[in-house]
Amino acid sequence: MTGLTIVNGQLCHNGKPVQAISVFDVLIDFLQFVKSCSNGSDKPVLLGHNAKRFDVPVLYHVLHQHHMVSEFVSHIAGFVDTLVLSKQLVQKSEVANYKQQTLVAKFLNKEYDAHNALQDVLSLCELHDKVFSGRYDPCKYLFALDQHTLRDSLKPMVASKCLSSAMASKVAFSGLGLTHLKLIHSRDPVNGIANLFRESVDGSVRVTKNASVVSKVLAYLNRV
C-alpha cells in the first residue's frame, strides 16, 4: 500500500482523509478472521508472496509487540510462501522474473495495482488456485511464524544428540519444527525425512544431504 501520509494527525490516502483504526484492533479483527477459517483441528494455512522474508517478519513483530504471538499461532497451521512455490513450479524460461505481477500477467492474463492491498491479495488467491493448487505438498513448504519457536521444539533432539545445535538451527531456519518432522515421518517412514531434507529450495538443499544426519533423525522419530 502506497500513498499513505499523515497530515495534522490525520491519516490520508492519496491526499484524502481516511478512517484509521489502531494496530491492536486490526490484529484482533485479523485473529477473529483466522479463527473463523478453522474447522476443529483443521487450521488454515496463510499464503503470501515473499512472505518468508517480508510479510511474516512484519506480522511477527507487531504480534510480539501486543503479546499476541501464542494466541495467533494456536489458530494457524503455518505459512506458505508462493514466491518459493513459483520458483519450484514455474520454469525460468516461462517468465522474466518471479514477481507476483509478472506471474499474474503470464498465467491469468491480467494486470492489477500491486500497491493496492486488496487487489494484491485477491490476485494472489486466484493465482494460487489456478496455477499452484494441487501441484505441491503443503507440508513440505509450510513454515512457522516464529523460527525461534521452531528451534525450541527441536531441543529434545539436540539433548539426545540426534541433532547438533547448528543443524537444529538450520532445520528451524528452513521452516521446520518437531511437529513437521513427525508429520512427514508418519506419512512416509522410509523416505519422507530424507526427501524433505534433500529437496531443492531456491536452488539450494533445504537442510542437508548428509546420510548420517538423516539416519539419526529417523532413529529419534522411530523412538518417540
C-alpha positions as CSV (number, residue, x, y, z in Angstrom):
1,M,0.0,0.0,0.0
2,T,1.4,3.4,-1.0
3,G,0.1,6.9,-1.0
4,L,-0.3,7.0,2.8
5,T,0.6,10.1,4.6
6,I,-0.2,11.8,8.0
7,V,-1.4,15.4,7.8
8,N,-2.0,17.2,11.1
9,G,-2.5,13.8,12.8
10,Q,-5.0,12.6,10.2
11,L,-4.2,9.5,8.0
12,C,-4.6,10.3,4.3
13,H,-4.6,8.1,1.2
14,N,-3.5,10.0,-1.9
15,G,-4.2,13.2,0.0
16,K,-7.7,12.3,1.0
17,P,-8.6,11.7,4.7
18,V,-9.4,8.1,5.6
19,Q,-10.7,6.4,8.7
20,A,-7.9,4.6,10.7
21,I,-8.0,2.1,13.5
22,S,-5.3,1.0,15.9
23,V,-2.8,-1.8,15.1
24,F,-4.2,-3.7,18.1
25,D,-7.7,-3.5,16.7
26,V,-6.5,-4.6,13.3
27,L,-4.8,-7.6,14.9
28,I,-7.9,-8.5,16.9
29,D,-10.0,-8.4,13.7
30,F,-7.4,-10.5,11.8
31,L,-7.3,-13.0,14.6
32,Q,-11.1,-13.4,14.5
33,F,-11.0,-13.9,10.8
34,V,-8.3,-16.6,11.2
35,K,-10.4,-18.3,13.8
36,S,-13.4,-18.3,11.5
37,C,-11.4,-20.2,9.0
38,S,-10.6,-23.0,11.4
39,N,-12.6,-26.2,11.4
40,G,-11.7,-28.1,14.6
41,S,-8.1,-29.4,14.2
42,D,-8.1,-28.4,10.5
43,K,-6.4,-25.0,10.8
44,P,-5.8,-22.5,7.9
45,V,-2.6,-22.1,6.0
46,L,-1.8,-18.4,5.2
47,L,-0.3,-17.6,1.8
48,G,2.0,-14.7,0.9
49,H,4.3,-13.9,-2.0
50,N,7.8,-13.3,-0.5
51,A,6.0,-13.8,2.9
52,K,9.0,-15.5,4.5
53,R,11.3,-12.5,4.1
54,F,8.8,-9.7,4.3
55,D,5.2,-10.2,5.4
56,V,5.7,-12.8,8.2
57,P,8.6,-10.9,9.9
58,V,6.4,-7.8,10.0
59,L,3.4,-9.7,11.3
60,Y,5.5,-11.4,14.0
61,H,6.9,-8.0,15.1
62,V,3.5,-6.4,15.6
63,L,2.0,-9.6,17.2
64,H,5.0,-9.7,19.6
65,Q,4.5,-6.0,20.5
66,H,0.9,-6.7,21.5
67,H,1.7,-10.1,23.2
68,M,-0.5,-12.0,20.8
69,V,2.0,-14.4,19.2
70,S,1.0,-17.5,21.1
71,E,-2.7,-16.8,20.6
72,F,-2.3,-16.3,16.8
73,V,0.0,-19.3,16.3
74,S,-2.5,-21.6,18.1
75,H,-5.1,-20.9,15.3
76,I,-3.0,-21.4,12.2
77,A,-1.2,-24.4,10.6
78,G,1.5,-22.1,9.3
79,F,2.5,-20.2,6.2
80,V,3.4,-21.0,2.6
81,D,5.5,-18.6,0.5
82,T,4.2,-18.5,-3.1
83,L,7.5,-17.0,-4.3
84,V,9.2,-20.2,-3.2
85,L,6.4,-22.2,-4.9
86,S,6.7,-20.3,-8.1
87,K,10.4,-21.0,-8.3
88,Q,9.8,-24.7,-7.9
89,L,6.7,-25.0,-10.2
90,V,7.4,-22.4,-12.9
91,Q,10.4,-22.8,-15.3
92,K,12.7,-19.9,-15.6
93,S,12.2,-19.9,-19.4
94,E,8.5,-19.2,-18.9
95,V,8.8,-15.9,-17.1
96,A,11.0,-12.9,-17.0
97,N,11.1,-13.0,-13.2
98,Y,9.1,-14.4,-10.3
99,K,7.3,-11.2,-9.2
100,Q,3.7,-11.6,-8.4
101,Q,2.7,-9.1,-11.1
102,T,4.7,-11.0,-13.7
103,L,3.1,-14.3,-12.7
104,V,-0.4,-12.9,-12.8
105,A,0.2,-11.3,-16.2
106,K,1.6,-14.6,-17.6
107,F,-0.9,-17.1,-16.2
108,L,-4.0,-15.1,-15.5
109,N,-3.6,-12.7,-18.5
110,K,-4.4,-9.6,-16.4
111,E,-2.9,-6.6,-14.7
112,Y,-3.6,-5.2,-11.2
113,D,-2.4,-2.5,-8.9
114,A,0.3,-4.1,-6.8
115,H,0.2,-1.2,-4.4
116,N,-3.5,-1.9,-3.6
117,A,-3.5,-4.4,-0.7
118,L,-6.9,-5.8,-1.6
119,Q,-6.1,-6.3,-5.3
120,D,-2.8,-7.8,-4.3
121,V,-4.5,-10.4,-2.0
122,L,-7.2,-11.2,-4.5
123,S,-4.8,-11.7,-7.4
124,L,-2.6,-14.0,-5.3
125,C,-5.6,-16.1,-4.3
126,E,-6.6,-16.5,-7.9
127,L,-3.0,-17.2,-8.9
128,H,-2.7,-19.9,-6.3
129,D,-6.0,-21.6,-7.0
130,K,-5.4,-21.7,-10.8
131,V,-1.7,-22.3,-11.0
132,F,-0.3,-23.8,-7.8
133,S,-3.1,-25.6,-6.0
134,G,-2.9,-29.4,-6.2
135,R,0.7,-29.3,-7.6
136,Y,2.6,-29.4,-4.3
137,D,2.5,-30.9,-0.8
138,P,1.7,-28.0,1.7
139,C,3.6,-29.8,4.5
140,K,6.9,-29.6,2.6
141,Y,6.6,-25.8,2.1
142,L,4.9,-25.0,5.5
143,F,6.9,-22.7,7.8
144,A,6.0,-21.2,11.2
145,L,5.5,-17.6,12.3
146,D,8.4,-17.7,14.7
147,Q,11.5,-19.7,13.9
148,H,12.7,-19.3,17.5
149,T,9.7,-21.4,18.5
150,L,10.7,-24.0,15.9
151,R,14.2,-24.0,17.3
152,D,12.9,-24.6,20.8
153,S,10.8,-27.5,19.6
154,L,13.9,-29.3,18.4
155,K,15.7,-29.1,21.8
156,P,14.8,-32.7,22.7
157,M,16.6,-33.8,19.5
158,V,19.6,-31.7,20.4
159,A,19.6,-33.1,24.0
160,S,19.5,-36.6,22.7
161,K,22.4,-35.8,20.4
162,C,20.3,-36.6,17.4
163,L,21.0,-33.1,16.0
164,S,23.8,-30.7,16.7
165,S,22.9,-27.2,17.8
166,A,24.0,-25.9,14.4
167,M,21.9,-28.4,12.5
168,A,18.9,-27.8,14.6
169,S,19.1,-24.1,13.8
170,K,19.4,-25.0,10.1
171,V,16.3,-27.2,10.3
172,A,14.4,-24.4,12.1
173,F,15.6,-21.8,9.5
174,S,14.2,-24.0,6.8
175,G,10.8,-23.6,8.4
176,L,10.6,-27.0,10.1
177,G,9.9,-27.9,13.7
178,L,9.5,-31.2,15.6
179,T,5.8,-31.3,14.7
180,H,6.5,-31.0,11.0
181,L,9.2,-33.8,11.2
182,K,6.8,-36.1,13.0
183,L,4.1,-35.5,10.4
184,I,6.3,-36.1,7.4
185,H,7.7,-39.2,9.1
186,S,4.2,-40.6,9.8
187,R,3.3,-40.2,6.1
188,D,6.5,-41.8,4.8
189,P,8.6,-43.5,7.5
190,V,11.2,-44.7,4.9
191,N,11.9,-41.8,2.6
192,G,9.9,-38.8,4.0
193,I,12.7,-37.1,6.1
194,A,15.4,-37.8,3.5
195,N,13.4,-36.3,0.7
196,L,12.3,-33.4,2.8
197,F,15.9,-32.6,4.0
198,R,17.4,-33.0,0.5
199,E,14.8,-31.2,-1.6
200,S,15.9,-28.1,-3.5
201,V,14.6,-24.7,-2.3
202,D,15.7,-21.6,-4.2
203,G,18.4,-23.7,-5.8
204,S,19.9,-24.9,-2.5
205,V,19.4,-28.1,-0.4
206,R,16.7,-27.4,2.1
207,V,18.6,-28.9,5.1
208,T,21.2,-31.5,4.3
209,K,22.1,-34.5,2.1
210,N,24.2,-36.0,4.9
211,A,23.0,-39.6,5.3
212,S,24.3,-39.8,8.9
213,V,22.1,-36.8,10.0
214,V,19.0,-38.3,8.3
215,S,19.7,-41.7,9.9
216,K,19.9,-40.1,13.4
217,V,16.7,-38.2,12.9
218,L,14.9,-41.3,11.7
219,A,16.2,-43.2,14.8
220,Y,14.8,-40.5,17.0
221,L,11.4,-40.3,15.3
222,N,11.1,-44.1,15.5
223,R,11.6,-43.9,19.3
224,V,9.1,-41.1,20.1
